[in-house]
């Protein structure tokens, strides 16, 4: 199985990272939940999700009644929210913070041993 989530790349490295991606790629994170472990591009899954959501909304509107499991009309799709996402930390900040946390853990470990 797999779990994927759309995201937005921000920060100083964003343009360089976007430049490495193929045309039409949506930034996302994919987590495989079972073997075989391998890199996976879930852009097609995200596009399918948006298409399915739009189809459910269109069917509900055509019937004149909301389907029980349909998202409310006007619910933004992944494509709509992709550029509006407001991540609290940029890629660079996250990497820097992870490095600082690792350095702090190493210093604590050395102090405890030394």
C-alpha positions as CSV (number, residue, x, y, z in Angstrom):
1,X,0.0,0.0,0.0
2,X,0.9,3.6,-0.2
3,X,0.0,6.9,1.4
4,X,0.7,10.2,-0.4
5,X,0.2,13.8,0.5
6,X,0.5,16.9,-1.7
7,X,2.9,19.6,-0.4
8,X,4.6,22.8,-1.5
9,X,8.3,23.4,-1.8
10,X,9.3,26.8,-0.3
11,X,12.6,28.5,0.7
12,X,15.8,29.4,-1.0
13,X,16.1,26.0,-2.7
14,X,12.6,25.9,-4.0
15,X,13.3,27.1,-7.6
16,X,16.3,24.7,-8.0
17,X,14.2,21.7,-6.7
18,X,11.3,22.6,-9.0
19,X,13.7,22.8,-11.9
20,X,14.7,19.1,-11.3
21,X,11.1,17.9,-11.5
22,X,9.5,16.7,-14.8
23,X,6.8,18.8,-16.4
24,X,3.5,18.6,-14.7
25,X,4.9,17.0,-11.5
26,X,3.1,17.9,-8.2
27,X,5.3,18.2,-5.1
28,X,4.3,15.4,-2.8
29,X,5.4,12.9,-0.2
30,X,4.8,9.2,-0.7
31,X,5.1,6.7,2.1
32,X,5.0,3.0,1.2
33,X,3.3,0.9,3.8
34,X,4.6,-2.5,2.6
35,X,7.5,-4.0,0.6
36,X,9.0,-3.7,-1.9
37,X,10.5,-0.4,-0.7
38,X,11.3,1.8,-3.8
39,X,11.0,5.4,-5.0
40,X,7.4,6.1,-6.2
41,X,6.1,9.2,-8.1
42,X,2.4,9.5,-7.0
43,X,1.5,12.4,-9.3
44,X,-1.0,10.2,-11.1
45,X,-2.6,9.3,-7.8
46,X,-3.0,13.0,-6.9
47,X,-4.5,13.8,-10.3
48,X,-6.9,10.8,-10.0
49,X,-7.9,12.0,-6.5
50,X,-8.8,15.5,-7.9
51,X,-10.7,14.0,-10.9
52,X,-12.7,11.7,-8.6
53,X,-13.5,14.5,-6.2
54,X,-14.7,16.7,-9.1
55,X,-16.8,13.9,-10.5
56,X,-18.5,13.3,-7.1
57,X,-19.2,17.0,-6.8
58,X,-20.6,17.2,-10.3
59,X,-22.8,14.1,-9.8
60,X,-24.2,15.6,-6.6
61,X,-24.9,18.9,-8.2
62,X,-26.6,17.2,-11.2
63,X,-28.8,15.2,-8.9
64,X,-29.7,18.3,-7.0
65,X,-28.9,16.7,-3.7
66,X,-25.6,16.2,-1.9
67,X,-24.3,12.6,-1.9
68,X,-23.9,11.3,1.7
69,X,-20.1,10.8,1.3
70,X,-19.4,13.7,-1.1
71,X,-17.2,16.6,-0.1
72,X,-19.1,19.8,0.3
73,X,-19.5,21.9,-2.9
74,X,-16.7,24.3,-3.2
75,X,-14.2,22.1,-1.4
76,X,-10.8,23.0,-3.0
77,X,-9.1,20.2,-4.8
78,X,-5.4,19.4,-4.4
79,X,-4.6,21.5,-7.5
80,X,-6.5,24.5,-6.0
81,X,-4.6,24.3,-2.7
82,X,-1.2,23.3,-4.0
83,X,-0.1,26.9,-4.5
84,X,-2.0,28.3,-1.5
85,X,-0.4,25.9,1.0
86,X,1.2,27.7,3.9
87,X,3.9,25.6,5.4
88,X,5.4,27.0,8.5
89,X,9.0,26.2,7.8
90,X,10.9,26.2,4.5
91,X,12.9,23.3,3.3
92,X,16.1,25.1,4.2
93,X,14.9,25.9,7.7
94,X,13.7,22.3,8.3
95,X,17.1,20.9,7.2
96,X,19.0,23.5,9.3
97,X,16.8,22.7,12.4
98,X,17.3,19.0,11.9
99,X,21.1,19.5,11.8
100,X,21.0,21.7,14.9
101,X,18.9,19.1,16.7
102,X,21.3,16.3,15.7
103,X,24.3,18.4,16.9
104,X,22.6,19.1,20.2
105,X,21.9,15.4,20.8
106,X,25.5,14.6,20.0
107,X,26.7,17.3,22.5
108,X,24.4,15.9,25.2
109,X,25.6,12.4,24.6
110,X,29.3,13.5,24.8
111,X,28.6,15.4,28.0
112,X,27.0,12.4,29.6
113,X,29.8,10.1,28.6
114,X,32.6,12.6,29.2
